[in-house]
Amino acid sequence: MIGIFLLGLGGNIASLNGGSYAYIADITVKGRSRYFRQALLPAAVGAAGIVGSLGGSSWFQRLGFPLGISQPFWFAVGVSGFCLLYTIFAIKETCPRKPGSQLCALSNITGIIQLFKVKRKTPRWPLGVLCLMLSLLWGMYNALPGIFVTYLVGPPFCWSPGFVGYFQVAIGGGFFVSAVAIRLFNKYPYVLMMVGYISGIGCLTLVGLSSYTPNKDVTLFIAAAIGCVQSSSNTLVRTTMSKMVGPEEQGSLFGLVSFVTNLSGVVFVPLWNFVYSSTLSIIPGMVFFIFVGVIVICAILTGFVKFKAPEMAEETLVKEEKEDYDLSKL
């Protein structure tokens, strides 16, 4: 509990993601696909997840408890230390530091508020709607891995840690498919979001029904295959938001995104785990059907932003916003 608390003080994985997305947004100039470049981030996470799932399962099976737990954690400490040194000494800042600016200052918070408060040529409400969608998606997908493991190691599946690792590898492979899909169809972000939602709905529906099928194990891997592009919606929402603000506001935007995603993890992860434990005796897969409902809500909100605010087309908005900035400095 102490370790997780310290992890939370640093912003957890959400802040790391936010900083990475903001960095890529800063160094992506006009003419390059920001959708694809930011899709490479979850693809890298998926690759690391595949290695971690296979390596961690094998590590635990060979050494058992406690070495099979402690040694991977110490390895993760070493990797984190390397990443910290790499970030400090190898990665350059994208924007010059303003004279008199401070690391901890009230202006960092007011910059987030200005995203919605300052009057602009374009309305700000689509940004708020997309932020709400992202909080729902992140809260669901953040709770999903733990629920998956608990669901699969218990009856009627009773999977071994190795078999759970194979399933996680199948899920992780979807990040690569999502990156390829975004690369091919980055001109149609809202359409691709809908495809991602449909993929997630199909995957979670099959997982919820898997305990009632004749071959439960095969059904779960088919569900993983159907959900191969579900992660694209999360990436596309972030990138669409980043294209709705100017280059100097990317840090404020992704600071807001990090706050919202962390808050959604605090609120939704305990909520979804409580729902899972409460409905397990009634319908084992009910929580997955509830997740389907969450995705349907996000799909409705996506359609609302697309059709009720047609003037918010990303390419047009980016051109208007970027006229006020010197892109040669990025």
N, C-alpha and C positions, 0 to 999 in steps of 0.2 A: 504494500500500500504506500509506503514511503517513497519507493522508487517510482511508482506510477505518478505520485503527487509531484515529484521533482520533474518528471517528464512533462506533466501538464503545465508547470510553470514556464517551461521553454516553448510552449505552444504546440507541442506534439507534432504529429506528421502533417496536420493541416497547415501550420505555419511554414513548414518546409516546402510543402507543395505551393503555397501562395507565393513565397519568395522565388521559387523556381519558375512559376508561370509568369510572374512580373518581369523577371530577368529576360526570359525569352521574348516577351512582348516588347521590351525595351530595345533589344538588338535586332528585331525583325523590321526591316524597312519595307517601304511600299514596293510591290511587285513580288514579294515572297508570301507564301501561304502560311499565315500565322496558325491556321487550324492544324495543318500537318505538323508544323514544328512543335506545337504544344502537345499534339497527340503522341509525339515521341517520348514524352515524359512518362505517361502511364504505360507505354510499351516497354520502356526500360524497367519500370516497376514490375511489370508482368514477367520480364525475363529474370529479374532477381527473385521474384516469387517462385518461379519454377525451380531455380537452383536451390533456393532456401527450403522449399517443400521436400524435394528429393533428398537433399543433403541432410536436413534436419531429421527427417524420418529415419534415414539410414544411420545417422549418428546415434539417435536414441535407441534404435533396435540393437546396435552393436554394444553400446556401453551401458544401457539401462539407466536406472536411477541410482545415485544423483548425478553421475558424471555426464550422462546423456542430456541432462538439462543444463548443468553449469558450464560445460565446455562450449556449447553453442553460444551461450550468453557472453562469455569472455571473448569469443571470436567476434561477436557483434560489437563489443566494446572497442576492440582493435579497429574494426572497420569504421566505426563512428569517429574514432580519433583521427584516422587517416582523412576522412571526409572533412573534418573540422580544419585540419592543417591545409588541405587542398583549397578549401574555401577562403581561408585567410591569405594564403600566399600566392595562389595561382589564378583566382577569379578576380577580374577587375570590375570596378564599379562602372555602371552604365551611364550614370549622370554625375556631373561634377558637383562636389559638395558646396552648398551655398555658405558664404561667410557668416559666421555667428550661429549656424545651425547646430542643434544638439541632438544626441541620440535619444534621450528621454525628454521630451518636451510636449507641451499641450498642443502645439501645432500639428503633431502627428495625428491627434484625435480630431482636431478641427478640420484637417484635410479630408478625413472620411466624411464628416458632416457636410462639407462643401460640395461633395458629389451630388447631393440631393437638394441643397439649399440654394446654390447659386443659379440664377436664371440663365438659360441657354437657348439656343435656337431650337433645340430638340427637347422633348419632354423627358423627365427622369423616371416616370412610373414604370416603363418597361424594365429598367435596371432593377427596381425593387421587386418586380414580379419574378424576374430571373433569379434574383438572390433568394427569394422564397423557394423557388423550385430547387435550387442547389442545396438549400438546407434540408429539404425533404429527401432528396436523392442521397446526399451524404449521410444523413442519419440512418437511412435504410441500409445502404451498402456498407456502412461502418459496423453495423450490428450483424450483418449477414454472415461474415466468416465464422464468428463465434457460435452463432446459431447452427450453421452448417455442421461444424465439428460435433457439437452436442447432439444434433439430430442423427448424424451418421454413426457415431460410436454406440448409440443406444439401440434398443430393439425397435423395429424388427431387422435393422441392418447389421448392427454389431460389427462395424468395420474395424480393422486393425489400423494402427497409425500409418503404416505404409500405404494402405489402400486409400485412406483419407488424403495422403500426400499426392497420390495419382490423380484424385479428383481435383485437388487444388491446382495441379499442373494443367489439367484440362481447362479449368476456369481461367488460369493465368494466360493460356494461349490465346484467349479471346482478346487480350490487349493488343496483340500483334495484328489480328484480323481487323480490329477497330481502327488501328493506325493506317492500314492499307485502304480501308473503306474511306477514311477521311481524306487520304491522299488522292483517291480517285474521284471523289464526289464533294470536294471542299467548296465548290460553288453553290451547293444546295444544302446549307447547314441545317435548316429547319426540317427538310425532308429526311436528312440523315438522323436527326434527333428522333423523329417519329419511328424510323426503322429501328433505332436503338431501343426505344420504348417497346415496340412490338417484340423484339428479341428478348428483352427482359421479362415481358409478360409471358411469353411462351416458355421460357426457362423456369420461372418460378411456379407456373401452373403445373408443369410436369413434375417438378420437385415435390409440390404439395400432394400430387396424385400418386407419386411413386410407390408409396407403401401399400397401395391397393392394386398394383399391377402384378402380373405373374412373375416377371423378371425384374425385380426392383433395382438391381445394380445396373443393368443395361439402361433402364429408363433414366437413371440419374446421369449417366454419361451422355445420353441423347439430349437431356436437358442442358448439359454444359455446352454441347455443340450448337444447340439452338440459340443459346445466350452468348454466342461468340462476338456479337457487336453491341451488347448492352452497355459496355463501358464508354462507348462513343458519345452518348448523350451527356454524360457528366463533363467530359472534356469540351464538347461543343458549347455547353452553357457557359462555362468559364471563358472560353475564347470569344464568344459573342458579347459577353459583358465587357471584355477588355477592348473590344472594337467600338464600344459606345462611349469611351472616354478618351481624352487626349494622352499623349505620351508621358507628360509630366504627372499624370494622375494614376498611372499604373500601380505605383506603390500603395497609394491610398486605397485604390479599388481592391487589390488583393490582400491588403490589411483587413479591409471589411470582410472579404471572402473568408479569410482565416478565422476571424472572430465568429462569423456566422456558422462556419463548419464546426469549429470547436464547441460552440454553444449547442448546435444540433446534436453533436456526439454526447454531450452531457445530458441532454433532455431525452433524446430518442433511443439511445442504446439501452439505458435501464428500462425505458418504456417497452421496447420491443422484446427484451429478454423477459420482462414480466408477462407480456402477452403470450409469449411462447410457453412459459412454464404454466400459465393459467389455462391455456387451451390444449395442452398436450394430452390430457386425459379425455378430452371431448373429441377433437379431431386433430391428430398429430401434425398435420401440415397446414392447419388453419392460418398460422402466422404468415405463410408464404402467399396465401390468397389475399391477406390484408396488404401485403407488399404489392401485389398486383393492383389493388385499389389505389395505393400511393402513386404508382407509375401512371395510372389512368388520370389521376388528378394533375400530375406534371404534364402529361400530354395535352390535356385541356388548356392548361395555362400557356403552354407553348403555342398552341393554335390561336389563343387569345392575343398573345403578343404579335404573332405573325400577321393576322388578318385585321386586328383592330388598330394596329399602328403600322400600316404599310410604309409610311414615310421613314420608319426606323430601319430601312434596309442598310445592312452593315457597310457596304462599299461606299454608298453615298455619304453616310454619316462620318465615316473615317476621313474622307476627303475634306469635308467641312471642318472637322476638328483639327486635322493635322496642318491646316494652312497657317495656324498661329504658332507653329513650333518649327525649330530648325532641326531637321532630321539628320543633318550631317554630323551632329554631335553624338548621335546614338551609334 
